[in-house]
Amino acid sequence: MKVQTEDENTFRLVDAGTVEAIDTVRGTACQKLRVTGLKQESFDYLIDKYGHQFKEIDFFKCPLVGDLSGLEKLTEIESLSFYWNQRAERLWDLSKNKSLRTFMLEDFTRLHSLEDLVSSDSLSDVRFGDRI
């Protein structure tokens, strides 16, 4: 696990597959999190324990996260981006993310429906990509 702060507003957490790795975000004043290597357990822990302290979260290379429904708890999140996931078959109820404005999704191999996006009243910037 590597931890580095890219700038005073972005916390970068690399190889965050364990609860111990996730706990390194405790107390950060950064409003943006870039995280890689999450597994389902560490994803759930991150969202439950620390997700509320960020305005933006970038999930980069977290292919082992299958259930994204925990993101419903982040009512104040403004931006979510995802790159490369091999397990998630659906999104979540985005209507619960009242402040979510920006949503980016790239390379979700099992996601075949974007129906969950319809539930959001707040999204103004939605982007899709295919880099792999």
C-alpha positions in Angstrom: 0.0 0.0 0.0 1.2 3.4 -0.9 -0.2 6.7 0.3 0.6 10.0 -1.1 -1.0 13.4 -1.2 -1.0 14.7 -4.8 -1.8 18.2 -3.7 -3.4 19.8 -0.6 -6.9 18.8 -1.8 -6.3 15.2 -3.2 -5.5 12.1 -1.2 -4.3 9.2 -3.2 -4.5 5.7 -1.8 -2.9 2.9 -3.9 -3.4 -0.8 -3.3 -6.2 -0.2 -0.7 -7.3 -3.8 -0.3 -7.2 -3.9 3.5 -9.0 -2.1 6.3 -5.6 -1.0 7.6 -4.8 0.7 4.3 -8.2 2.5 4.4 -7.6 3.8 7.9 -4.8 6.0 6.5 -7.4 8.5 5.2 -8.5 9.2 8.8 -8.1 12.9 9.6 -7.2 14.1 6.1 -8.5 17.5 5.1 -8.5 16.6 1.5 -11.8 16.7 -0.3 -10.9 14.4 -3.1 -9.9 10.8 -2.9 -8.3 8.7 -5.6 -8.2 5.0 -4.6 -7.0 1.8 -6.3 -7.1 -1.9 -5.5 -10.3 -2.0 -3.4 -11.9 -5.3 -2.7 -15.6 -5.6 -1.6 -14.8 -5.6 2.1 -12.4 -2.6 1.9 -14.8 -0.7 -0.4 -17.7 -1.2 2.1 -15.4 -0.1 5.0 -14.2 3.0 3.1 -17.7 4.1 2.3 -19.1 3.4 5.8 -16.3 4.9 7.8 -14.8 7.7 5.7 -16.9 8.2 2.5 -18.8 11.1 4.0 -15.6 13.2 4.4 -15.0 13.5 0.6 -16.7 15.6 -2.1 -15.1 13.6 -4.9 -14.0 9.9 -5.1 -12.2 8.4 -8.0 -12.3 4.6 -8.0 -9.4 3.5 -10.3 -8.8 -0.1 -11.0 -11.1 -1.7 -8.4 -12.2 -4.7 -10.5 -13.2 -6.9 -7.5 -16.0 -4.7 -6.2 -19.4 -6.2 -7.1 -21.9 -4.4 -4.9 -21.9 -0.6 -5.2 -25.1 0.0 -3.2 -23.1 1.4 -0.3 -22.6 4.5 -2.3 -26.3 5.4 -1.5 -25.1 6.5 1.9 -23.0 9.4 0.4 -25.7 12.1 0.3 -23.2 14.9 0.0 -20.9 13.4 -2.7 -20.5 15.7 -5.7 -18.4 13.6 -8.1 -17.8 9.9 -8.6 -15.7 8.3 -11.2 -14.9 4.7 -11.9 -12.3 3.1 -14.1 -12.2 -0.7 -14.7 -14.5 -3.0 -12.8 -15.2 -6.7 -13.5 -17.8 -7.6 -11.0 -20.6 -4.9 -10.7 -23.7 -5.9 -12.7 -25.7 -2.8 -11.7 -25.2 0.7 -10.3 -27.2 1.8 -7.2 -30.1 4.1 -6.4 -28.5 7.4 -7.4 -31.5 9.3 -6.2 -30.0 9.1 -2.7 -26.9 11.0 -3.8 -28.6 14.4 -3.7 -25.5 16.4 -4.4 -24.0 14.2 -7.1 -23.3 16.3 -10.2 -20.6 14.5 -12.1 -20.5 10.8 -12.9 -17.9 9.0 -15.0 -17.9 5.3 -15.9 -15.2 3.5 -17.9 -14.7 -0.2 -18.6 -17.4 -2.0 -16.6 -17.4 -5.4 -18.2 -20.5 -6.8 -16.5 -22.7 -3.7 -16.5 -25.3 -4.0 -19.2 -27.9 -1.5 -18.1 -27.7 2.2 -17.2 -31.3 2.2 -15.9 -30.2 3.3 -12.4 -28.9 6.6 -13.8 -32.5 7.7 -14.4 -33.2 7.9 -10.7 -30.9 10.9 -10.3 -32.3 14.4 -10.3 -28.9 16.1 -9.7 -26.6 14.8 -12.4 -25.4 17.4 -14.9 -22.2 15.8 -16.2 -22.2 12.1 -17.2 -19.4 10.6 -19.1 -18.7 7.1 -20.4 -15.5 5.6 -21.8 -13.8 2.5 -23.0 -10.0 2.6 -22.5 -9.3 -1.2 -22.3 
